[in-house]
Amino acid sequence: MTEITGNLIAKDIRCSCRGYNLDKMLQPNILILLSKQDMHGYSIIQALESKNLFKGEKPDNTGVYRALRVLENRGVVSSEWDIDDPGPAKKIYRITDMGRECLYNWIDTLENYKKTIDMIIKEAKEVVGQ
């Protein structure tokens, strides 16, 4: 078996093995935030930044809005424009009953992922001698 020495994948490469491409994790995190309170898009982005889900990187704003649109199209969040507050109108998002059901499904899915990930980690450690 070949011994792995050095670091073949540069640290600045956005490889999945370094935790990138986890954009699907936006969906349950958005649902968690909206379960706590209704929020506008920029507040969601700020809250996601504070959770540090992306190894110190800021979430992609376009990706967050894309995820919100997908969730809204699926009926798990709804939105309405807030034009009463001063400043520009803001789209306020809220979780729906279907969204709460979706969040329960995410819990099961993530628990199953965790079991699979734990198994992969264990097996990977065995083959690399850790």
N, C-alpha and C positions, 0 to 999 in steps of 0.2 A: 504494500500500500504506500502511496506517495505521502510524504510528510508535508503539511502545508506550512510554509514559512513566509514571513513577510506579509504584506498587505497588497494583494493583487488588485483590489477594487479601491480606487482612490477615495479618500474621505469626502471629496466634494461631488462625487457621483451620486445622483439621486436614485439609488438602487432599492428595490423592494427589500433586499436583505438588510438594509439600514433603516427600515421602518417607513419608507415612503410608499405611495400608492395605497394608503389606507383611507381614501376619501369616503368609502362606504361607512366608515366609523362616524362620519358627520351626521348621518341620519339619526342613530340612536341618541347622540349627544344633543342634537337640536330638539328632539322629542323630550329629552330630560329637562332641558332648559325651559321649554314651553309648558311642561307640566307644572313648573314652579310659578311661572307668570307669563302673561302675554308680552311679547317683545317685538320691536321693529328690527329690521335686518341688521343694521349697524350694531345694535346692542347685542344681537346674537353673535356677530363676529367678535366683538370685544370679549364676550363671555367665553367663547371658544378659545381665544388667545390666552385668557387667564387660566384655562384648564391645562395649557401646555401639552396638547395632544400630539403635536407634530415636532417633537424634539427641539423645541426652541424656535421653530419656524412659525411664522404667522400663517393661519389658514388662508387659502386662496379665496379672496372675496367673491370672485366670479363663481367658484365652485360652491360656496355657501349659498349664494342666490340660486344657483342651478339646483342644488339639493332642496331648497325651499320650494321651488317651482315643481319639482318632481313630487315632493310630499303633498303639495297642494293639489296637484293633478290627480293624485291617488286618493284624495279625500281625508288624509290623516292630519293635515293642518288646514286652517282657513285663514283668510286675511280680509282686512278692510282698511280703507284709507282713513287716517286720522288727520283731519284738516282743522281741528279746533285749536290745537296748540300753536303757539307762535312759530314762525319759521316755515320752511317748506313742508308740504304734506309728507307723512310717513306711512308706510304700509305696516300695519300691526298684525302680527301672526299669533295664532292661538291653536292649541292642540284640540282635536275633535275627539269624540268618543271612539271613532275608528282608530285615531292616533294613539289613544291609550291602549287599545287592544294590540295595536302594532308594537307598542313599547313592551308589552308583556311578551309578545312573540320574540322581540329582540333579546329579552332576558334569556329565554330558552336557547335561542340561537347562539348567543355569546357564551353561555355556559357550555354548550356543546363544542364550540370553537376552542374554548379554554381547555377542555379535556383533550381535544385533538392536538392542540399546540403543546400541551404538557407532554404528550406522548412523542411528538416530533422532537422536542427539546431533549428528552431523555435518550431517544435513539441516536440523535445527532451527537450528543456528548459521548455516548458509548463508542461510536465509530471514530471520533477524533481523539479519543483517549482522555476525556475529562472525567 
